[in-house]
Amino acid sequence: MQDPNKGDRATTDSCSLAPIADLIDRLRVDCPWDRELSLADLRAYLIEEAHELAAAIDERDPAAINEELGDLLFEAVYVARLTAAELGEMPLGGAIRTVIDKMVARHPHVFGDEKDQAAPGSAAEVAARWEQRKRNSDGERSVLDGVPASLPALVGAYRLGQKAAGIGFDWDSTEAVRAKVAEELGELDQETAGGQAGQSAGAQARVEEELGDVLFALANLARHLKVDPERALAAANRKFRRRFAAMEAELGPGGEHRMEELERLWERAKEREGRASPGDP
């Protein structure tokens, strides 16, 4: 087997996935850990690497994107190798051909096959035609079939709303979605009124259901505002981490602190960022 660290680099395509495949083949022979790795094991690593790449994109850090994209490509090629080993199929070449054919077929307005109708004039029209072609080609029984149940729940809610809106099942305006959020919050308030939440399994289940409805409505409000809710929440999480770290740095070592002191230091951390406002968390 060829050593992936050797060879004529001048004649190697820098964008080829072959060196990754060669490296994986070497690891599967010489590394006891890699020899025991299964396709099922890779599922968790694949998800983890995708999230790390998403975080690098959020940070707009080219070096981090480069590293995390490499990790994700490595995992993708590893999936192909283990699929071949466990299922007797080598999907990498087929996967590349399939995705190219699929993208060409779903962009007839680009590749010249859409002769029976005018070219789409907006991104929304392109998206609507895309969903229709996808349902026709994939044989989906429902417009929601294309949303994997394994998606993170917030992303899933956002995509379910997009899919439903594709056939016209949607609120007429942002104001209408905002009213729905208020309605769901009211129902949550009813379930938590008087401190009843959590006193029984049934009460807690109702609170969980109503809170889920609030979050689903918020994901759809984000869609109407043209905001990716996952990205917005990730940014809020980073902001909280940053400000909390600044607060901790002033507190120093120790146990619990008075809430008044914590709030004072929190406000100071916000002011240092120059973005303090009444609506900030």
Residue pairs with C-beta under 8 A, 6 or more apart in sequence:
1 22
1 25
1 26
1 29
2 22
3 26
4 19
4 22
4 23
4 26
12 19
17 73
17 77
17 92
20 73
20 74
20 77
21 77
21 80
21 81
21 92
24 34
24 74
24 77
24 78
24 81
25 81
27 34
28 34
28 35
28 37
28 81
28 85
29 35
37 78
37 82
38 82
38 86
39 79
39 82
39 83
39 86
39 87
42 75
42 78
42 79
42 82
45 75
46 72
46 75
46 76
46 79
49 68
49 71
49 72
49 74
49 75
50 72
52 68
52 71
53 65
53 68
53 69
53 71
53 72
54 234
55 64
55 68
55 234
56 64
56 65
56 67
56 68
57 65
58 231
58 234
58 235
58 238
77 92
79 91
80 90
80 91
80 92
80 95
83 89
83 90
83 91
84 90
84 91
102 137
104 111
105 113
105 133
105 137
106 130
106 133
106 134
106 137
108 114
109 119
109 120
109 126
109 129
120 126
120 129
127 166
128 166
131 143
131 146
131 163
131 166
134 140
134 146
135 143
135 145
135 146
138 145
138 146
140 146
143 163
143 164
143 166
143 167
144 160
144 163
144 164
146 163
147 156
147 159
147 160
147 163
148 156
149 156
151 159
152 230
153 215
154 215
154 219
154 229
154 230
154 233
155 229
155 230
157 215
157 216
157 219
157 220
157 229
158 219
158 220
158 222
158 223
158 228
158 229
158 230
161 170
161 219
161 220
161 223
162 223
164 170
165 223
171 177
171 180
171 220
171 224
173 224
174 221
174 224
174 225
177 217
177 220
177 221
177 224
178 221
180 217
180 220
180 221
181 214
181 217
181 218
181 221
183 217
184 210
184 213
184 214
184 216
184 217
185 214
187 210
187 213
188 207
188 210
188 211
188 213
188 214
190 210
191 197
191 203
191 206
191 207
191 210
192 207
196 203
197 203
197 204
197 207
198 204
198 207
218 229
219 229
222 228
222 229
222 232
223 229
236 281
239 281
240 281
242 269
242 273
243 266
243 269
243 270
243 273
244 269
246 265
246 268
246 269
246 272
247 262
247 265
247 266
247 268
247 269
250 265
250 268
251 257
251 261
251 262
251 265
267 276
270 276
270 280
